[in-house]
Structure formats: structure tokens, C-alpha cells
């Protein structure tokens, strides 16, 4: 099997793929952390409200 003259994934394409694959995962992780912190703060407020 002969190799193509231009590789399928060169340095520029590799950085582009890494950027577009890691960006959504990082954004989802960030939104998940913010959402969990929001839920925990809501839970703490309800516990304080019922304790009085």
C-alpha cells in the first residue's frame, strides 16, 4: 500500500481537531460544575429556611 503524498492529519489539522474536540467537552464540564454549585446552594438555602 502506498502512502499519500500529503498526510491525512498534519500539524495544523491536528491542533484544529484537538481544539474542536476539547472545547465542547470543557464547556460541558464547566456548565456541569456551575449547575451543580447552583443546585447545592439552593439545597443549603432550603435547609436554612426550614431550620428557623
ModelCIF file with pLDDT and N, C-alpha, C, O atoms, coordinates in Angstrom:
data_MODEL
#
_entry.id   MODEL 
#
_entity.id                         1 
_entity.type                       polymer 
_entity.pdbx_number_of_molecules   1 
#
_entity_poly.entity_id                      1 
_entity_poly.type                           'polypeptide(L)' 
_entity_poly.nstd_linkage                   no 
_entity_poly.nstd_monomer                   no 
_entity_poly.pdbx_seq_one_letter_code       
;(UNK)(UNK)(UNK)(UNK)(UNK)(UNK)(UNK)(UNK)(UNK)(UNK)(UNK)(UNK)(UNK)(UNK)(UNK)(UNK)
(UNK)(UNK)(UNK)(UNK)(UNK)(UNK)(UNK)(UNK)(UNK)(UNK)(UNK)(UNK)(UNK)(UNK)(UNK)(UNK)
(UNK)(UNK)(UNK)(UNK)(UNK)(UNK)(UNK)(UNK)(UNK)(UNK)(UNK)(UNK)(UNK)(UNK)(UNK)(UNK)
(UNK)(UNK)(UNK)(UNK)
;
_entity_poly.pdbx_seq_one_letter_code_can   XXXXXXXXXXXXXXXXXXXXXXXXXXXXXXXXXXXXXXXXXXXXXXXXXXXX 
_entity_poly.pdbx_strand_id                 A 
#
loop_
_entity_poly_seq.entity_id 
_entity_poly_seq.num 
_entity_poly_seq.mon_id 
_entity_poly_seq.hetero 
1 1  UNK n 
1 2  UNK n 
1 3  UNK n 
1 4  UNK n 
1 5  UNK n 
1 6  UNK n 
1 7  UNK n 
1 8  UNK n 
1 9  UNK n 
1 10 UNK n 
1 11 UNK n 
1 12 UNK n 
1 13 UNK n 
1 14 UNK n 
1 15 UNK n 
1 16 UNK n 
1 17 UNK n 
1 18 UNK n 
1 19 UNK n 
1 20 UNK n 
1 21 UNK n 
1 22 UNK n 
1 23 UNK n 
1 24 UNK n 
1 25 UNK n 
1 26 UNK n 
1 27 UNK n 
1 28 UNK n 
1 29 UNK n 
1 30 UNK n 
1 31 UNK n 
1 32 UNK n 
1 33 UNK n 
1 34 UNK n 
1 35 UNK n 
1 36 UNK n 
1 37 UNK n 
1 38 UNK n 
1 39 UNK n 
1 40 UNK n 
1 41 UNK n 
1 42 UNK n 
1 43 UNK n 
1 44 UNK n 
1 45 UNK n 
1 46 UNK n 
1 47 UNK n 
1 48 UNK n 
1 49 UNK n 
1 50 UNK n 
1 51 UNK n 
1 52 UNK n 
#
_struct_asym.id          A 
_struct_asym.entity_id   1 
#
loop_
_ma_qa_metric.id 
_ma_qa_metric.mode 
_ma_qa_metric.name 
_ma_qa_metric.software_group_id 
_ma_qa_metric.type 
1 global pLDDT . pLDDT 
2 local  pLDDT . pLDDT 
#
_ma_qa_metric_global.metric_id      1 
_ma_qa_metric_global.metric_value   78.94 
_ma_qa_metric_global.model_id       1 
_ma_qa_metric_global.ordinal_id     1 
#
loop_
_ma_qa_metric_local.label_asym_id 
_ma_qa_metric_local.label_comp_id 
_ma_qa_metric_local.label_seq_id 
_ma_qa_metric_local.metric_id 
_ma_qa_metric_local.metric_value 
_ma_qa_metric_local.model_id 
_ma_qa_metric_local.ordinal_id 
A UNK 1  2 55.00 1 1  
A UNK 2  2 66.00 1 2  
A UNK 3  2 64.00 1 3  
A UNK 4  2 64.00 1 4  
A UNK 5  2 63.00 1 5  
A UNK 6  2 64.00 1 6  
A UNK 7  2 67.00 1 7  
A UNK 8  2 68.00 1 8  
A UNK 9  2 69.00 1 9  
A UNK 10 2 72.00 1 10 
A UNK 11 2 75.00 1 11 
A UNK 12 2 77.00 1 12 
A UNK 13 2 80.00 1 13 
A UNK 14 2 79.00 1 14 
A UNK 15 2 81.00 1 15 
A UNK 16 2 82.00 1 16 
A UNK 17 2 82.00 1 17 
A UNK 18 2 81.00 1 18 
A UNK 19 2 84.00 1 19 
A UNK 20 2 85.00 1 20 
A UNK 21 2 84.00 1 21 
A UNK 22 2 88.00 1 22 
A UNK 23 2 90.00 1 23 
A UNK 24 2 90.00 1 24 
A UNK 25 2 92.00 1 25 
A UNK 26 2 93.00 1 26 
A UNK 27 2 95.00 1 27 
A UNK 28 2 96.00 1 28 
A UNK 29 2 97.00 1 29 
A UNK 30 2 97.00 1 30 
A UNK 31 2 97.00 1 31 
A UNK 32 2 97.00 1 32 
A UNK 33 2 97.00 1 33 
A UNK 34 2 96.00 1 34 
A UNK 35 2 94.00 1 35 
A UNK 36 2 91.00 1 36 
A UNK 37 2 91.00 1 37 
A UNK 38 2 89.00 1 38 
A UNK 39 2 86.00 1 39 
A UNK 40 2 86.00 1 40 
A UNK 41 2 84.00 1 41 
A UNK 42 2 80.00 1 42 
A UNK 43 2 70.00 1 43 
A UNK 44 2 68.00 1 44 
A UNK 45 2 63.00 1 45 
A UNK 46 2 69.00 1 46 
A UNK 47 2 65.00 1 47 
A UNK 48 2 65.00 1 48 
A UNK 49 2 63.00 1 49 
A UNK 50 2 63.00 1 50 
A UNK 51 2 57.00 1 51 
A UNK 52 2 54.00 1 52 
#
loop_
_atom_site.group_PDB 
_atom_site.id 
_atom_site.type_symbol 
_atom_site.label_atom_id 
_atom_site.label_alt_id 
_atom_site.label_comp_id 
_atom_site.label_asym_id 
_atom_site.label_entity_id 
_atom_site.label_seq_id 
_atom_site.pdbx_PDB_ins_code 
_atom_site.Cartn_x 
_atom_site.Cartn_y 
_atom_site.Cartn_z 
_atom_site.occupancy 
_atom_site.B_iso_or_equiv 
_atom_site.pdbx_formal_charge 
_atom_site.auth_seq_id 
_atom_site.auth_comp_id 
_atom_site.auth_asym_id 
_atom_site.auth_atom_id 
_atom_site.pdbx_PDB_model_num 
ATOM 1   N N  . UNK A 1 1  ? 0.843   -1.179 0.000  1.00 55.00 ? 1  UNK A N  1 
ATOM 2   C CA . UNK A 1 1  ? 0.000   0.000  0.000  1.00 55.00 ? 1  UNK A CA 1 
ATOM 3   C C  . UNK A 1 1  ? 0.891   1.246  0.000  1.00 55.00 ? 1  UNK A C  1 
ATOM 4   O O  . UNK A 1 1  ? 1.805   1.365  0.816  1.00 55.00 ? 1  UNK A O  1 
ATOM 5   N N  . UNK A 1 2  ? 0.621   2.149  -0.901 1.00 66.00 ? 2  UNK A N  1 
ATOM 6   C CA . UNK A 1 2  ? 1.426   3.373  -0.999 1.00 66.00 ? 2  UNK A CA 1 
ATOM 7   C C  . UNK A 1 2  ? 0.821   4.447  -0.114 1.00 66.00 ? 2  UNK A C  1 
ATOM 8   O O  . UNK A 1 2  ? -0.399  4.567  -0.005 1.00 66.00 ? 2  UNK A O  1 
ATOM 9   N N  . UNK A 1 3  ? 1.675   5.213  0.504  1.00 64.00 ? 3  UNK A N  1 
ATOM 10  C CA . UNK A 1 3  ? 1.207   6.303  1.359  1.00 64.00 ? 3  UNK A CA 1 
ATOM 11  C C  . UNK A 1 3  ? 0.885   7.525  0.512  1.00 64.00 ? 3  UNK A C  1 
ATOM 12  O O  . UNK A 1 3  ? 1.529   7.758  -0.511 1.00 64.00 ? 3  UNK A O  1 
ATOM 13  N N  . UNK A 1 4  ? -0.106  8.307  0.929  1.00 64.00 ? 4  UNK A N  1 
ATOM 14  C CA . UNK A 1 4  ? -0.421  9.521  0.156  1.00 64.00 ? 4  UNK A CA 1 
ATOM 15  C C  . UNK A 1 4  ? 0.702   10.555 0.296  1.00 64.00 ? 4  UNK A C  1 
ATOM 16  O O  . UNK A 1 4  ? 1.477   10.516 1.252  1.00 64.00 ? 4  UNK A O  1 
ATOM 17  N N  . UNK A 1 5  ? 0.776   11.464 -0.653 1.00 63.00 ? 5  UNK A N  1 
ATOM 18  C CA . UNK A 1 5  ? 1.811   12.482 -0.625 1.00 63.00 ? 5  UNK A CA 1 
ATOM 19  C C  . UNK A 1 5  ? 1.608   13.439 0.553  1.00 63.00 ? 5  UNK A C  1 
ATOM 20  O O  . UNK A 1 5  ? 2.571   13.860 1.194  1.00 63.00 ? 5  UNK A O  1 
ATOM 21  N N  . UNK A 1 6  ? 0.361   13.771 0.823  1.00 64.00 ? 6  UNK A N  1 
ATOM 22  C CA . UNK A 1 6  ? 0.046   14.674 1.939  1.00 64.00 ? 6  UNK A CA 1 
ATOM 23  C C  . UNK A 1 6  ? -0.576  13.836 3.043  1.00 64.00 ? 6  UNK A C  1 
ATOM 24  O O  . UNK A 1 6  ? -1.562  13.139 2.800  1.00 64.00 ? 6  UNK A O  1 
ATOM 25  N N  . UNK A 1 7  ? -0.024  13.886 4.248  1.00 67.00 ? 7  UNK A N  1 
ATOM 26  C CA . UNK A 1 7  ? -0.641  13.101 5.327  1.00 67.00 ? 7  UNK A CA 1 
ATOM 27  C C  . UNK A 1 7  ? -2.066  13.571 5.616  1.00 67.00 ? 7  UNK A C  1 
ATOM 28  O O  . UNK A 1 7  ? -2.409  14.737 5.421  1.00 67.00 ? 7  UNK A O  1 
ATOM 29  N N  . UNK A 1 8  ? -2.871  12.644 6.080  1.00 68.00 ? 8  UNK A N  1 
ATOM 30  C CA . UNK A 1 8  ? -4.272  12.979 6.338  1.00 68.00 ? 8  UNK A CA 1 
ATOM 31  C C  . UNK A 1 8  ? -4.415  13.945 7.500  1.00 68.00 ? 8  UNK A C  1 
ATOM 32  O O  . UNK A 1 8  ? -5.284  14.816 7.480  1.00 68.00 ? 8  UNK A O  1 
ATOM 33  N N  . UNK A 1 9  ? -3.571  13.799 8.512  1.00 69.00 ? 9  UNK A N  1 
ATOM 34  C CA . UNK A 1 9  ? -3.609  14.689 9.671  1.00 69.00 ? 9  UNK A CA 1 
ATOM 35  C C  . UNK A 1 9  ? -2.225  15.315 9.818  1.00 69.00 ? 9  UNK A C  1 
ATOM 36  O O  . UNK A 1 9  ? -1.291  14.661 10.281 1.00 69.00 ? 9  UNK A O  1 
ATOM 37  N N  . UNK A 1 10 ? -2.097  16.573 9.427  1.00 72.00 ? 10 UNK A N  1 
ATOM 38  C CA . UNK A 1 10 ? -0.828  17.262 9.604  1.00 72.00 ? 10 UNK A CA 1 
ATOM 39  C C  . UNK A 1 10 ? -0.895  18.081 10.899 1.00 72.00 ? 10 UNK A C  1 
ATOM 40  O O  . UNK A 1 10 ? -1.877  17.992 11.636 1.00 72.00 ? 10 UNK A O  1 
ATOM 41  N N  . UNK A 1 11 ? 0.134   18.871 11.176 1.00 75.00 ? 11 UNK A N  1 
ATOM 42  C CA . UNK A 1 11 ? 0.194   19.606 12.445 1.00 75.00 ? 11 UNK A CA 1 
ATOM 43  C C  . UNK A 1 11 ? -0.955  20.585 12.594 1.00 75.00 ? 11 UNK A C  1 
ATOM 44  O O  . UNK A 1 11 ? -1.534  20.698 13.675 1.00 75.00 ? 11 UNK A O  1 
ATOM 45  N N  . UNK A 1 12 ? -1.293  21.289 11.533 1.00 77.00 ? 12 UNK A N  1 
ATOM 46  C CA . UNK A 1 12 ? -2.380  22.271 11.607 1.00 77.00 ? 12 UNK A CA 1 
ATOM 47  C C  . UNK A 1 12 ? -3.719  21.573 11.823 1.00 77.00 ? 12 UNK A C  1 
ATOM 48  O O  . UNK A 1 12 ? -4.526  22.019 12.639 1.00 77.00 ? 12 UNK A O  1 
ATOM 49  N N  . UNK A 1 13 ? -3.957  20.502 11.109 1.00 80.00 ? 13 UNK A N  1 
ATOM 50  C CA . UNK A 1 13 ? -5.217  19.775 11.252 1.00 80.00 ? 13 UNK A CA 1 
ATOM 51  C C  . UNK A 1 13 ? -5.321  19.128 12.623 1.00 80.00 ? 13 UNK A C  1 
ATOM 52  O O  . UNK A 1 13 ? -6.410  19.055 13.191 1.00 80.00 ? 13 UNK A O  1 
ATOM 53  N N  . UNK A 1 14 ? -4.199  18.655 13.164 1.00 79.00 ? 14 UNK A N  1 
ATOM 54  C CA . UNK A 1 14 ? -4.213  18.025 14.481 1.00 79.00 ? 14 UNK A CA 1 
ATOM 55  C C  . UNK A 1 14 ? -4.605  19.038 15.551 1.00 79.00 ? 14 UNK A C  1 
ATOM 56  O O  . UNK A 1 14 ? -5.431  18.728 16.409 1.00 79.00 ? 14 UNK A O  1 
ATOM 57  N N  . UNK A 1 15 ? -4.032  20.241 15.522 1.00 81.00 ? 15 UNK A N  1 
ATOM 58  C CA . UNK A 1 15 ? -4.393  21.261 16.516 1.00 81.00 ? 15 UNK A CA 1 
ATOM 59  C C  . UNK A 1 15 ? -5.841  21.686 16.340 1.00 81.00 ? 15 UNK A C  1 
ATOM 60  O O  . UNK A 1 15 ? -6.536  21.948 17.322 1.00 81.00 ? 15 UNK A O  1 
ATOM 61  N N  . UNK A 1 16 ? -6.303  21.754 15.094 1.00 82.00 ? 16 UNK A N  1 
ATOM 62  C CA . UNK A 1 16 ? -7.710  22.099 14.836 1.00 82.00 ? 16 UNK A CA 1 
ATOM 63  C C  . UNK A 1 16 ? -8.644  21.041 15.421 1.00 82.00 ? 16 UNK A C  1 
ATOM 64  O O  . UNK A 1 16 ? -9.650  21.377 16.045 1.00 82.00 ? 16 UNK A O  1 
ATOM 65  N N  . UNK A 1 17 ? -8.313  19.761 15.220 1.00 82.00 ? 17 UNK A N  1 
ATOM 66  C CA . UNK A 1 17 ? -9.143  18.677 15.755 1.00 82.00 ? 17 UNK A CA 1 
ATOM 67  C C  . UNK A 1 17 ? -9.135  18.675 17.281 1.00 82.00 ? 17 UNK A C  1 
ATOM 68  O O  . UNK A 1 17 ? -10.179 18.501 17.908 1.00 82.00 ? 17 UNK A O  1 
ATOM 69  N N  . UNK A 1 18 ? -7.959  18.868 17.877 1.00 81.00 ? 18 UNK A N  1 
ATOM 70  C CA . UNK A 1 18 ? -7.869  18.888 19.337 1.00 81.00 ? 18 UNK A CA 1 
ATOM 71  C C  . UNK A 1 18 ? -8.697  20.042 19.893 1.00 81.00 ? 18 UNK A C  1 
ATOM 72  O O  . UNK A 1 18 ? -9.407  19.877 20.885 1.00 81.00 ? 18 UNK A O  1 
ATOM 73  N N  . UNK A 1 19 ? -8.608  21.212 19.255 1.00 84.00 ? 19 UNK A N  1 
ATOM 74  C CA . UNK A 1 19 ? -9.360  22.376 19.709 1.00 84.00 ? 19 UNK A CA 1 
ATOM 75  C C  . UNK A 1 19 ? -10.859 22.115 19.644 1.00 84.00 ? 19 UNK A C  1 
ATOM 76  O O  . UNK A 1 19 ? -11.570 22.392 20.610 1.00 84.00 ? 19 UNK A O  1 
ATOM 77  N N  . UNK A 1 20 ? -11.352 21.593 18.534 1.00 85.00 ? 20 UNK A N  1 
ATOM 78  C CA . UNK A 1 20 ? -12.796 21.417 18.371 1.00 85.00 ? 20 UNK A CA 1 
ATOM 79  C C  . UNK A 1 20 ? -13.331 20.191 19.097 1.00 85.00 ? 20 UNK A C  1 
ATOM 80  O O  . UNK A 1 20 ? -14.543 20.061 19.266 1.00 85.00 ? 20 UNK A O  1 
ATOM 81  N N  . UNK A 1 21 ? -12.456 19.291 19.529 1.00 84.00 ? 21 UNK A N  1 
ATOM 82  C CA . UNK A 1 21 ? -12.924 18.162 20.332 1.00 84.00 ? 21 UNK A CA 1 
ATOM 83  C C  . UNK A 1 21 ? -12.865 18.484 21.823 1.00 84.00 ? 21 UNK A C  1 
ATOM 84  O O  . UNK A 1 21 ? -13.722 18.036 22.585 1.00 84.00 ? 21 UNK A O  1 
ATOM 85  N N  . UNK A 1 22 ? -11.861 19.255 22.250 1.00 88.00 ? 22 UNK A N  1 
ATOM 86  C CA . UNK A 1 22 ? -11.712 19.559 23.673 1.00 88.00 ? 22 UNK A CA 1 
ATOM 87  C C  . UNK A 1 22 ? -12.585 20.731 24.105 1.00 88.00 ? 22 UNK A C  1 
ATOM 88  O O  . UNK A 1 22 ? -13.004 20.790 25.260 1.00 88.00 ? 22 UNK A O  1 
ATOM 89  N N  . UNK A 1 23 ? -12.863 21.654 23.206 1.00 90.00 ? 23 UNK A N  1 
ATOM 90  C CA . UNK A 1 23 ? -13.658 22.819 23.574 1.00 90.00 ? 23 UNK A CA 1 
ATOM 91  C C  . UNK A 1 23 ? -15.066 22.449 24.029 1.00 90.00 ? 23 UNK A C  1 
ATOM 92  O O  . UNK A 1 23 ? -15.485 22.933 25.081 1.00 90.00 ? 23 UNK A O  1 
ATOM 93  N N  . UNK A 1 24 ? -15.826 21.622 23.308 1.00 90.00 ? 24 UNK A N  1 
ATOM 94  C CA . UNK A 1 24 ? -17.169 21.264 23.796 1.00 90.00 ? 24 UNK A CA 1 
ATOM 95  C C  . UNK A 1 24 ? -17.124 20.478 25.096 1.00 90.00 ? 24 UNK A C  1 
ATOM 96  O O  . UNK A 1 24 ? -17.980 20.670 25.960 1.00 90.00 ? 24 UNK A O  1 
ATOM 97  N N  . UNK A 1 25 ? -16.141 19.596 25.254 1.00 92.00 ? 25 UNK A N  1 
ATOM 98  C CA . UNK A 1 25 ? -16.044 18.813 26.485 1.00 92.00 ? 25 UNK A CA 1 
ATOM 99  C C  . UNK A 1 25 ? -15.735 19.728 27.661 1.00 92.00 ? 25 UNK A C  1 
ATOM 100 O O  . UNK A 1 25 ? -16.327 19.578 28.731 1.00 92.00 ? 25 UNK A O  1 
ATOM 101 N N  . UNK A 1 26 ? -14.826 20.667 27.482 1.00 93.00 ? 26 UNK A N  1 
ATOM 102 C CA . UNK A 1 26 ? -14.508 21.614 28.541 1.00 93.00 ? 26 UNK A CA 1 
ATOM 103 C C  . UNK A 1 26 ? -15.680 22.508 28.876 1.00 93.00 ? 26 UNK A C  1 
ATOM 104 O O  . UNK A 1 26 ? -15.922 22.811 30.044 1.00 93.00 ? 26 UNK A O  1 
ATOM 105 N N  . UNK A 1 27 ? -16.409 22.932 27.861 1.00 95.00 ? 27 UNK A N  1 
ATOM 106 C CA . UNK A 1 27 ? -17.580 23.787 28.089 1.00 95.00 ? 27 UNK A CA 1 
ATOM 107 C C  . UNK A 1 27 ? -18.666 23.022 28.833 1.00 95.00 ? 27 UNK A C  1 
ATOM 108 O O  . UNK A 1 27 ? -19.292 23.571 29.739 1.00 95.00 ? 27 UNK A O  1 
ATOM 109 N N  . UNK A 1 28 ? -18.900 21.779 28.471 1.00 96.00 ? 28 UNK A N  1 
ATOM 110 C CA . UNK A 1 28 ? -19.898 20.971 29.175 1.00 96.00 ? 28 UNK A CA 1 
ATOM 111 C C  . UNK A 1 28 ? -19.485 20.727 30.619 1.00 96.00 ? 28 UNK A C  1 
ATOM 112 O O  . UNK A 1 28 ? -20.329 20.754 31.514 1.00 96.00 ? 28 UNK A O  1 
ATOM 113 N N  . UNK A 1 29 ? -18.216 20.492 30.856 1.00 97.00 ? 29 UNK A N  1 
ATOM 114 C CA . UNK A 1 29 ? -17.725 20.288 32.218 1.00 97.00 ? 29 UNK A CA 1 
ATOM 115 C C  . UNK A 1 29 ? -17.899 21.561 33.043 1.00 97.00 ? 29 UNK A C  1 
ATOM 116 O O  . UNK A 1 29 ? -18.307 21.491 34.202 1.00 97.00 ? 29 UNK A O  1 
ATOM 117 N N  . UNK A 1 30 ? -17.600 22.708 32.469 1.00 97.00 ? 30 UNK A N  1 
ATOM 118 C CA . UNK A 1 30 ? -17.772 23.979 33.162 1.00 97.00 ? 30 UNK A CA 1 
ATOM 119 C C  . UNK A 1 30 ? -19.250 24.219 33.501 1.00 97.00 ? 30 UNK A C  1 
ATOM 120 O O  . UNK A 1 30 ? -19.569 24.623 34.619 1.00 97.00 ? 30 UNK A O  1 
ATOM 121 N N  . UNK A 1 31 ? -20.145 23.973 32.544 1.00 97.00 ? 31 UNK A N  1 
ATOM 122 C CA . UNK A 1 31 ? -21.574 24.170 32.798 1.00 97.00 ? 31 UNK A CA 1 
ATOM 123 C C  . UNK A 1 31 ? -22.100 23.189 33.840 1.00 97.00 ? 31 UNK A C  1 
ATOM 124 O O  . UNK A 1 31 ? -22.978 23.540 34.628 1.00 97.00 ? 31 UNK A O  1 
ATOM 125 N N  . UNK A 1 32 ? -21.578 21.973 33.855 1.00 97.00 ? 32 UNK A N  1 
ATOM 126 C CA . UNK A 1 32 ? -21.984 20.988 34.849 1.00 97.00 ? 32 UNK A CA 1 
ATOM 127 C C  . UNK A 1 32 ? -21.566 21.426 36.249 1.00 97.00 ? 32 UNK A C  1 
ATOM 128 O O  . UNK A 1 32 ? -22.334 21.279 37.200 1.00 97.00 ? 32 UNK A O  1 
ATOM 129 N N  . UNK A 1 33 ? -20.352 21.964 36.381 1.00 97.00 ? 33 UNK A N  1 
ATOM 130 C CA . UNK A 1 33 ? -19.889 22.432 37.685 1.00 97.00 ? 33 UNK A CA 1 
ATOM 131 C C  . UNK A 1 33 ? -20.735 23.601 38.167 1.00 97.00 ? 33 UNK A C  1 
ATOM 132 O O  . UNK A 1 33 ? -21.122 23.642 39.335 1.00 97.00 ? 33 UNK A O  1 
ATOM 133 N N  . UNK A 1 34 ? -21.029 24.559 37.280 1.00 96.00 ? 34 UNK A N  1 
ATOM 134 C CA . UNK A 1 34 ? -21.856 25.716 37.659 1.00 96.00 ? 34 UNK A CA 1 
ATOM 135 C C  . UNK A 1 34 ? -23.242 25.261 38.060 1.00 96.00 ? 34 UNK A C  1 
ATOM 136 O O  . UNK A 1 34 ? -23.799 25.766 39.035 1.00 96.00 ? 34 UNK A O  1 
ATOM 137 N N  . UNK A 1 35 ? -23.816 24.309 37.322 1.00 94.00 ? 35 UNK A N  1 
ATOM 138 C CA . UNK A 1 35 ? -25.165 23.826 37.613 1.00 94.00 ? 35 UNK A CA 1 
ATOM 139 C C  . UNK A 1 35 ? -25.206 23.086 38.950 1.00 94.00 ? 35 UNK A C  1 
ATOM 140 O O  . UNK A 1 35 ? -26.148 23.259 39.724 1.00 94.00 ? 35 UNK A O  1 
ATOM 141 N N  . UNK A 1 36 ? -24.195 22.267 39.225 1.00 91.00 ? 36 UNK A N  1 
ATOM 142 C CA . UNK A 1 36 ? -24.160 21.553 40.498 1.00 91.00 ? 36 UNK A CA 1 
ATOM 143 C C  . UNK A 1 36 ? -23.983 22.512 41.670 1.00 91.00 ? 36 UNK A C  1 
ATOM 144 O O  . UNK A 1 36 ? -24.589 22.324 42.725 1.00 91.00 ? 36 UNK A O  1 
ATOM 145 N N  . UNK A 1 37 ? -23.152 23.541 41.488 1.00 91.00 ? 37 UNK A N  1 
ATOM 146 C CA . UNK A 1 37 ? -22.998 24.542 42.560 1.00 91.00 ? 37 UNK A CA 1 
ATOM 147 C C  . UNK A 1 37 ? -24.306 25.279 42.803 1.00 91.00 ? 37 UNK A C  1 
ATOM 148 O O  . UNK A 1 37 ? -24.640 25.587 43.947 1.00 91.00 ? 37 UNK A O  1 
ATOM 149 N N  . UNK A 1 38 ? -25.049 25.563 41.740 1.00 89.00 ? 38 UNK A N  1 
ATOM 150 C CA . UNK A 1 38 ? -26.344 26.219 41.882 1.00 89.00 ? 38 UNK A CA 1 
ATOM 151 C C  . UNK A 1 38 ? -27.322 25.330 42.644 1.00 89.00 ? 38 UNK A C  1 
ATOM 152 O O  . UNK A 1 38 ? -28.031 25.801 43.533 1.00 89.00 ? 38 UNK A O  1 
ATOM 153 N N  . UNK A 1 39 ? -27.359 24.043 42.297 1.00 86.00 ? 39 UNK A N  1 
ATOM 154 C CA . UNK A 1 39 ? -28.266 23.129 42.984 1.00 86.00 ? 39 UNK A CA 1 
ATOM 155 C C  . UNK A 1 39 ? -27.898 22.976 44.454 1.00 86.00 ? 39 UNK A C  1 
ATOM 156 O O  . UNK A 1 39 ? -28.778 22.922 45.313 1.00 86.00 ? 39 UNK A O  1 
ATOM 157 N N  . UNK A 1 40 ? -26.601 22.907 44.747 1.00 86.00 ? 40 UNK A N  1 
ATOM 158 C CA . UNK A 1 40 ? -26.181 22.780 46.136 1.00 86.00 ? 40 UNK A CA 1 
ATOM 159 C C  . UNK A 1 40 ? -26.511 24.037 46.926 1.00 86.00 ? 40 UNK A C  1 
ATOM 160 O O  . UNK A 1 40 ? -26.889 23.938 48.094 1.00 86.00 ? 40 UNK A O  1 
ATOM 161 N N  . UNK A 1 41 ? -26.380 25.213 46.327 1.00 84.00 ? 41 UNK A N  1 
ATOM 162 C CA . UNK A 1 41 ? -26.707 26.437 47.044 1.00 84.00 ? 41 UNK A CA 1 
ATOM 163 C C  . UNK A 1 41 ? -28.217 26.523 47.285 1.00 84.00 ? 41 UNK A C  1 
ATOM 164 O O  . UNK A 1 41 ? -28.652 27.023 48.321 1.00 84.00 ? 41 UNK A O  1 
ATOM 165 N N  . UNK A 1 42 ? -29.000 26.044 46.346 1.00 80.00 ? 42 UNK A N  1 
ATOM 166 C CA . UNK A 1 42 ? -30.450 26.027 46.548 1.00 80.00 ? 42 UNK A CA 1 
ATOM 167 C C  . UNK A 1 42 ? -30.815 25.085 47.698 1.00 80.00 ? 42 UNK A C  1 
ATOM 168 O O  . UNK A 1 42 ? -31.691 25.398 48.504 1.00 80.00 ? 42 UNK A O  1 
ATOM 169 N N  . UNK A 1 43 ? -30.156 23.954 47.773 1.00 70.00 ? 43 UNK A N  1 
ATOM 170 C CA . UNK A 1 43 ? -30.425 22.972 48.824 1.00 70.00 ? 43 UNK A CA 1 
ATOM 171 C C  . UNK A 1 43 ? -30.046 23.542 50.188 1.00 70.00 ? 43 UNK A C  1 
ATOM 172 O O  . UNK A 1 43 ? -30.775 23.343 51.160 1.00 70.00 ? 43 UNK A O  1 
ATOM 173 N N  . UNK A 1 44 ? -28.933 24.236 50.274 1.00 68.00 ? 44 UNK A N  1 
ATOM 174 C CA . UNK A 1 44 ? -28.500 24.820 51.544 1.00 68.00 ? 44 UNK A CA 1 
ATOM 175 C C  . UNK A 1 44 ? -29.472 25.906 51.983 1.00 68.00 ? 44 UNK A C  1 
ATOM 176 O O  . UNK A 1 44 ? -29.763 26.037 53.172 1.00 68.00 ? 44 UNK A O  1 
ATOM 177 N N  . UNK A 1 45 ? -29.980 26.693 51.022 1.00 63.00 ? 45 UNK A N  1 
ATOM 178 C CA . UNK A 1 45 ? -30.939 27.741 51.375 1.00 63.00 ? 45 UNK A CA 1 
ATOM 179 C C  . UNK A 1 45 ? -32.228 27.138 51.918 1.00 63.00 ? 45 UNK A C  1 
ATOM 180 O O  . UNK A 1 45 ? -32.806 27.675 52.863 1.00 63.00 ? 45 UNK A O  1 
ATOM 181 N N  . UNK A 1 46 ? -32.689 26.031 51.338 1.00 69.00 ? 46 UNK A N  1 
ATOM 182 C CA . UNK A 1 46 ? -33.915 25.398 51.820 1.00 69.00 ? 46 UNK A CA 1 
ATOM 183 C C  . UNK A 1 46 ? -33.709 24.811 53.204 1.00 69.00 ? 46 UNK A C  1 
ATOM 184 O O  . UNK A 1 46 ? -34.621 24.866 54.028 1.00 69.00 ? 46 UNK A O  1 
ATOM 185 N N  . UNK A 1 47 ? -32.542 24.251 53.486 1.00 65.00 ? 47 UNK A N  1 
ATOM 186 C CA . UNK A 1 47 ? -32.274 23.693 54.808 1.00 65.00 ? 47 UNK A CA 1 
ATOM 187 C C  . UNK A 1 47 ? -32.257 24.817 55.841 1.00 65.00 ? 47 UNK A C  1 
ATOM 188 O O  . UNK A 1 47 ? -32.807 24.653 56.930 1.00 65.00 ? 47 UNK A O  1 
ATOM 189 N N  . UNK A 1 48 ? -31.639 25.951 55.525 1.00 65.00 ? 48 UNK A N  1 
ATOM 190 C CA . UNK A 1 48 ? -31.610 27.072 56.453 1.00 65.00 ? 48 UNK A CA 1 
ATOM 191 C C  . UNK A 1 48 ? -33.022 27.627 56.670 1.00 65.00 ? 48 UNK A C  1 
ATOM 192 O O  . UNK A 1 48 ? -33.352 28.046 57.779 1.00 65.00 ? 48 UNK A O  1 
ATOM 193 N N  . UNK A 1 49 ? -33.846 27.635 55.641 1.00 63.00 ? 49 UNK A N  1 
ATOM 194 C CA . UNK A 1 49 ? -35.192 28.163 55.754 1.00 63.00 ? 49 UNK A CA 1 
ATOM 195 C C  . UNK A 1 49 ? -36.041 27.300 56.690 1.00 63.00 ? 49 UNK A C  1 
ATOM 196 O O  . UNK A 1 49 ? -36.837 27.829 57.467 1.00 63.00 ? 49 UNK A O  1 
ATOM 197 N N  . UNK A 1 50 ? -35.878 25.987 56.621 1.00 63.00 ? 50 UNK A N  1 
ATOM 198 C CA . UNK A 1 50 ? -36.686 25.094 57.446 1.00 63.00 ? 50 UNK A CA 1 
ATOM 199 C C  . UNK A 1 50 ? -36.160 24.986 58.873 1.00 63.00 ? 50 UNK A C  1 
ATOM 200 O O  . UNK A 1 50 ? -36.872 24.512 59.758 1.00 63.00 ? 50 UNK A O  1 
ATOM 201 N N  . UNK A 1 51 ? -34.928 25.417 59.107 1.00 57.00 ? 51 UNK A N  1 
ATOM 202 C CA . UNK A 1 51 ? -34.389 25.269 60.450 1.00 57.00 ? 51 UNK A CA 1 
ATOM 203 C C  . UNK A 1 51 ? -34.890 26.347 61.401 1.00 57.00 ? 51 UNK A C  1 
ATOM 204 O O  . UNK A 1 51 ? -34.788 26.183 62.617 1.00 57.00 ? 51 UNK A O  1 
ATOM 205 N N  . UNK A 1 52 ? -35.439 27.469 60.867 1.00 54.00 ? 52 UNK A N  1 
ATOM 206 C CA . UNK A 1 52 ? -35.900 28.545 61.737 1.00 54.00 ? 52 UNK A CA 1 
ATOM 207 C C  . UNK A 1 52 ? -37.354 28.375 62.101 1.00 54.00 ? 52 UNK A C  1 
ATOM 208 O O  . UNK A 1 52 ? -37.907 29.197 62.832 1.00 54.00 ? 52 UNK A O  1 
#
